[in-house]
Amino acid sequence: MVLLLFVDLDPDLAALRPLAGFFVLRTEGASAGSLPTLAQAYALVAPDVSVNPLIFRVRKVAAALRAPESRVAASITHQGLAARLWSIALGCATLYGGVPDLDARLLRWDADGSAPDDLFLTDVRSLPGDAPTLADVVLHGHLDPLAVALRARHNLAPGLLRGNAASALAGAARELDRWARRHGRTDVAGRARSLTAELLAHPLLTGAGNLDGIAFRRRSCCLYYRVPGGGVCGDCCFTRPPRSSPRAPSG
């Protein structure tokens, strides 16, 4: 078992900065202006692009990637948000021993920003860094309502969304493991592996794929291969892009 002493979260979550990319989260020190919250994005409102930021984001992704259908863009939008949320939560849990409360009402989102998704946390509140808390914060607090909102508007199978969530978690763990080993932080690497294995056994993720150390192979496809010039991801259930069927198995 890897033990990590709890360290109080600082207001700027500065320990995440060396990880860069998907791990960094801007906090109350940054101005989020009048950006909508993720709670507003998940709300099942009338499909008006001027009202709902999630609809806007899917359309933006579709245009940027020239996606052939909206469900492809919706899947990639889902994967991007899942990767951001898991990276922040897992990064904090391994470096601090605790996680910030990522309540969807506290996270503001610039749906018109570039990747990785631009998020602002308006208030840093400390929570335990154990797997049940991470599951409650990320799975129940975000990925479940996000999946409901996307499925209400796009033809996305539950298995595809479950695979996206598991893939994003495993990807965050791999990045943490690489960073930790480069910097001699075997405690962080061990903690990331332990938490990831426990989270992938959660009922909302179980059966999404197979984890072997830090290597993960999902049982579904995120549909990225359908983007012009796109291929299969490193953890895809396919070894090459399908040709005969217009739809990928999505569980």
HELIX and SHEET records of a PDB file:
HELIX    1   1 ALA A   14  LEU A   19  5                                   6    
HELIX    2   2 GLY A   21  PHE A   23  5                                   3    
HELIX    3   3 LEU A   38  TYR A   42  1                                   5    
HELIX    4   4 PRO A   53  LEU A   65  1                                  13    
HELIX    5   5 SER A   70  LEU A   95  1                                  26    
HELIX    6   6 ALA A  131  LEU A  134  1                                   4    
HELIX    7   7 ALA A  135  LEU A  143  3                                   9    
HELIX    8   8 ASP A  144  ARG A  153  1                                  10    
HELIX    9   9 PRO A  158  ARG A  182  1                                  25    
HELIX   10  10 THR A  186  LEU A  200  1                                  15    
HELIX   11  11 TYR A  224  ARG A  226  5                                   3    
SHEET    1   A 2 GLY A  98  PRO A 100  0                                        
SHEET    2   A 2 SER A 126  PRO A 128 -1                                        
SHEET    1   B 2 LEU A 107  ASP A 110  0                                        
SHEET    2   B 2 ASP A 118  LEU A 121 -1                                        
SHEET    1   C 2 GLY A 209  ASP A 212  0                                        
SHEET    2   C 2 ALA A 215  ARG A 218 -1                                        
END                                                                             
